[in-house]
Amino acid sequence: MPELPEVETVAAGLRNSIVGQRIASGRLLTKQLARVNPKNFSSIVSGKTIESVNRKGKQIIIVLSGDWILWVHFMMTGKLWLLSPDEPETKFDGAVFELQPLRKKLVFYDQRRFGRLKLLRGGELTGLKEYARLGPDALTVSSEGFIQRLKERKKNLKSLLLDQTAVAGLGNIYADESLFLAKIHPAAHSSRLSKDRLSELYSSMQKVLAGAIRAGGSSIRDYSAVDGQRGYFQIEHRVYQKTGLPCPICGRKIERITIAQRSTHFCPRCQRK
């Protein structure tokens, strides 16, 4: 699943290319998306201007004129691509929007069809369960807010970093990499760590996320940005999916355990409990 850096890369690409564009036409191409959207979806979006593109956690909010919003969650394999209007449609296209005067089409593409796209009135966003449950964004939360939310939940840190109601945006990749950089064991309990150690984790998380965004995210499977470009932060991963390889700091073999039903990678020497 694309995590915060990948989704931010997509959102930034959209901000730079589609804000101010008019939707000449918009269509839903799958039953899954048609079921959760207004029946007159096409007539509502046609003629609307794209006013802004925002992101919270792993979700994208495209603000349209007339107090309408397109809410997007990629889930496992969703993508937003800007393509030539002559590009043939595929069986994995879920929605398509013709943009003018750009003369491009914005395509919501999703091989596994778990991705979500909903047209909402502006005031409905805060009532959307998937959005309302989010904690503060991992990129913008303050150090004090981050520490407080981890302390009050009293769980192991890997579970907390994956919990979107605690802090929104992290997934398996960036939780593992942030914990490694902070030299904290993923099973360490938040209530047993000092505020100074959690502050180190916060700083490490910010450093990892910033680096991943600069690199355009991690393209491990099929993630790509709106222009089809792949990210390259995967070449900087230090523990994620490195089981059995030497730790880049101490040389001890990276180990894998399961926490919160997710594979978790760490160095048993650098990240002692």
Stockholm file with secondary structure:
# STOCKHOLM 1.0

chainA/1-273         MPELPEVETVAAGLRNSIVGQRIASGRLLTKQLARVNPKNFSSIVSGKTIESVNRKGKQIIIVLSGDWILWVHFMMTGKLWLLSPDEPETKFDGAVFELQPLRKKLVFYDQRRFGRLKLLRGGELTGLKEYARLGPDALTVSSEGFIQRLKERKKNLKSLLLDQTAVAGLGNIYADESLFLAKIHPAAHSSRLSKDRLSELYSSMQKVLAGAIRAGGSSIRDYSAVDGQRGYFQIEHRVYQKTGLPCPICGRKIERITIAQRSTHFCPRCQRK
#=GR chainA/1-273 SS CCCHHHHHHHHHHHHHHTTTCEEEEEEECSHHHHHTSCTTHHHHHTTCBEEEEEEETTEEEEEETTTEEEEEECTTTEEEEEECTTSCCCTTEEEEEEEETTTEEEEEEESSSCCEEEEEEGGGGGGCHHHHTCCSBTTTCCHHHHHHHHHHHCSBHHHHHHCTTTSBSCCHHHHHHHHHHHTCCTTCBGGGSCHHHHHHHHHHHHHHHHHHHHTTCCCSSSCCCTTSCCCCGGGGCSSTTCTTSBCTTTCCBCEEEEETTEEEEECTTTSCC
#=GC SS_cons         CCCHHHHHHHHHHHHHHTTTCEEEEEEECSHHHHHTSCTTHHHHHTTCBEEEEEEETTEEEEEETTTEEEEEECTTTEEEEEECTTSCCCTTEEEEEEEETTTEEEEEEESSSCCEEEEEEGGGGGGCHHHHTCCSBTTTCCHHHHHHHHHHHCSBHHHHHHCTTTSBSCCHHHHHHHHHHHTCCTTCBGGGSCHHHHHHHHHHHHHHHHHHHHTTCCCSSSCCCTTSCCCCGGGGCSSTTCTTSBCTTTCCBCEEEEETTEEEEECTTTSCC
//
